[in-house]
Amino acid sequence: MIHASKAWLQNTLPTQFKPFVDRWRDNTSTPAQQFIEWFLNGEHMGHWDTQHRPTFEKVFNAAGLACTHTGAGIACTDTTGPQALSAKLATAGNMLKALGLAPGWRNEEQLLLTQQGEVLATAERALFKTLGLRSRAVHVHVENHKGCVWTGVRSMTKHDNPGMLDNLAAGGIASAESIEGTLWRELDEEAGLNSDDFAWIEPLDPHELVLSRPLLYGGWHHETVILFQGQLKPGRRPKNRDGEVGAFQLMTPQACVEAINAWQFTPDAALCCALALATAKQIRKD
């Protein structure tokens, strides 16, 4: 699994994407200094914004997750098992929601995993960025048969990155869902597409990237992004079904490069698109 650090991007992406790479945030960027690491049973689990640390500590203590300060960060111990831990996180989450510290609440649970992929608990999706927890998501880069790229424009009602360009389909992997299940659910919900609409669809290389970085508008994004690419059959086109996409655009590869460098894409979608274009050699690799 590859960590999408700024150094990795510099060594991987063609020089045409330099403006995009220059603005990329990772866990070594200056804003990261505002965060403190949170550990559960000795394992690093997330990042807390230090301006909210006293509130987080009070909430976690009240939820039965006693916190202590260590040289490495904030440490909690819990040996009650996944079900009880999920309940404690739900209690903490509802308190943070009431305090306005869990924006984008979805009533949707995702798996809280160890670094080895073992399930520790489930937690509300909104908590993952508030607490910097490790999540998983799928992104799909889709082109037509002529090599132009289908992109979505995020609805202005979206909490995260409203109005920005996105991959044709992308979304978090829910607690009871497989990667393939998420792939086809998102394509159906966001673009009205199924397997019959594709000439081919396959994993993008690299297939899994770990993104860990402070967010521009608060919180920490620590996510394993599973990347796919595909080509629609002639005459097939996306159609929105869930209201999360405001519009669709068909863009040339060069227009995508320009939009990526201008930060018109969400960071995750920009990276997926840039890697797909570079892999297909649709742009020069100076």
N, C-alpha and C positions, 0 to 999 in steps of 0.2 A: 504494500500500500504506500502511495506516494503522498508526502506532505507538500501542499501547494504553497511553498514559501516564495518570497520575492526572488530569492536566489535561484530557485528551481525554475520559475517563470522566465527569468533572464536567460537561462541556459537552454530552455525548451522552445519558447515561442520565437517566430521569425522577427527580425528587426522592425518590421512594419508596425508591430504592436508595442513599441517602446513607450509611447505616451501612456498607454494603459498600464504597463508593468511598472512604470515609475510611480504611479499613484496607488499601487497595490499595498494593502495593509496585511501584515502577518503578526505573529506574536512577538516579534522583535521591534515593531514600529513604536514610535514615541507614545501614542495613546495607550498602548498596552501597559505602560507604567502605572496607569490609574487603577489597575485591577489587581486583586489578590487571589491566589489559588485556593480552591476549596477541595478538601480530601474527605473521602468516606472510607472507613476501615483501612486507612493507609494508602488508598489509591486515589490519584488525582481525578476529580470528576468534573470540575468546572471552574469558572472565573467569576468572582464577585466584584462589582464596581465599588471601590472603597468609599465613595460618597454615600452608598446605601448599606455599608457593612453593619453599622450598629442596628439598623432596622432588620436586616436579614438575620442577625444573631438573635434578636428578640423573638422574631417569628419562628425560627427553627427551634429555639429552646421551648417555646410555647407548644410547638407541635410534637415535642418529645424527641427532638434530635439535638442533644446537648452539644454545643460548640466550644472548642478551646483554641487558644492561640498557640501556634508552634513557630519555629524558625522558618518553616516552609510556607505557612499560611494558616488557614482555618481548617481545623480537623473535627470531624464527627465520627462517632462509632455507633453502629447499629447492627445487631445480630439477630433481629427478629424475623428475618426472611422477607421475600419479595412482596407478599400480600400486605404485611404490616407496614413495611417501608413505603409501599405505594399509598397506603392510607395516611401516613404521616406527611408525605409529600403533597397529598391532596389537601390536607389541613393547612399546611404552609402556603400552598398555592392560593387557596381561597382567601387567606389573610392578605397575601401580597396583592391579589386582585382588588380587594376592598381598599387597599392603600394606593391603588393606581400604579402599582409596580409590575404588573403582568399584562401589558398591552397586547392587543390582538388575540384575546381569549377565544378559543375555538370549540371548547367542549370536545376535544379530540386528543386521545392519549397516544403517546409514542413510547417506545421501549427505552429505558435507561440501561445502557450496556457497560460492561467492563471493557478495558482495552483489548481483552481476549474475545470479546463478543458474547460473554455470558450475560444473561438477563438478571439485573438487580431489582428492577421495579418498573412500573409504568408511571408516567407523569403527563400532565396537561401540556400540550404542545407549546403554549405561550411561555411556559417556565424555562424552556430550553435556552432561549436567548437572554432572558432575564438573569439566569444563573450560569450561563455559559456551558450548559450540559451538552454531551455528545449526542447528536442526532444523525439520522440518515435520510437522504433524499435521492430522487431520480430526476435527471435532466435528459431531454431528448432533442437533438439537433436534427431538423428535417429539411430536406431539399426537394425541389421538383425534378423532373426528368432532364431539365436543361441546366441543372446546377445552381439555380437560384435558391435562396434560403427563405423558408417560411418562418416568420417571427410573430409573436403575439405582443400586443400592447396591453400592459397590465391595467385593470380597471382602476379608476380613480377612487373607488371605495376600498381598495386593498390597504391594509395597515402598513405593510412593508413595500417600499419602492412603488407607490402608485404612479401610473402613467408611463413607467419605464418599459423599454423593450425587454422581451424575455424569450427563452426558447419556446418552441411551439407547445410543449407540454413539460411541466416540472411540478414536483410536489413531494412532501414528506412521506416517509413510509410509516404507516400506522402500526399500532402495536400488534395487531393480529394479521398482518399483511406480508406477503412475499415481495421480493424485488420485482419479479415479473408481473405480479398482480398490480403493484403500484404503477408500473409502466403502462399497462393497458387501461387501467382505470383512469389515469390522468389524460391519456390520449383520447379516451372516450368523453370524459367530462369537459375537458378544456378545448378539444378540437373536433369532437364528433367523429373520430377515426377509429377503425379497428384493423385487424391484421389483413383483411381483404383489400384495404386501401393502399398497402405498401408493396412496392416491388421487392424491397428488402429492408430489413432492420437488424442491426447487430450492435454488440458492445463497441464503444469507442475506445481506442488505445491512447492513453491509459484509461482503464475502465473505472478505477476507484481512486478518488483524490480526497485527502483530508484537508479541509479548510479550517484554520483556527486563527481568528483575528477579532479585534475590537470593531464594533459597528460604528458607523458615522453618527447615528442618532441614538446611541446608547445601547448597552448590553454587549454580549460577546457571542460570536457565531462560531461554533465548533461542530462541524458537520462532515460526515463522509458522503461525498456526492458520487453517485453511480451514474456513469455517462453512457448514453446510447446515441447512435446516428442511424438515419434511415432515409429512404427515397420513396416518395409517393408515385403511384402509377399515373400515367398521363390522364388528365381530366379529373383527377381527384384533388379536392381542396378542403381545407379545414372549415368547420362551422362551430361557433361557440354554443355551449349548452348549459354551463353553470353560472354565467354572469361574471366570472373572475377575469375574463379577457375582454377588453374594451373593443379591440379590433385586431385584424390580422394584416400583415404586410408581407409582400414578396420582394426580397431585396437581393441585389447582386452581391457577390462576394466582396467586391471593393466597397460597396456601400456599407456592408457589415463591418469591415475593417475601420472605416471612418467613424461609424457609430460607436464601436467598441472604444476607440481612442478618445472619443468625446464623452465617454461614460454615460451614454444613452441607454445601454443595457444594464441590467442588474449585474453585479460582479460575477455571480455564479454562472449566469447565462452567457456573459461575455467570454468567460474562460472556456466554457463548453464549445461555443461557436468558434473561437480562435483555434482551439485544438482540432476541431473537425475540419476547418478550412486548411490548416497546415497539413493535416494527415492526407487530405485529398489532393494536396499540392495545387490548390486553386489560387494560391498566392505565392509570390516569390519567397524563397527561403535564403535570403542573403546571409 
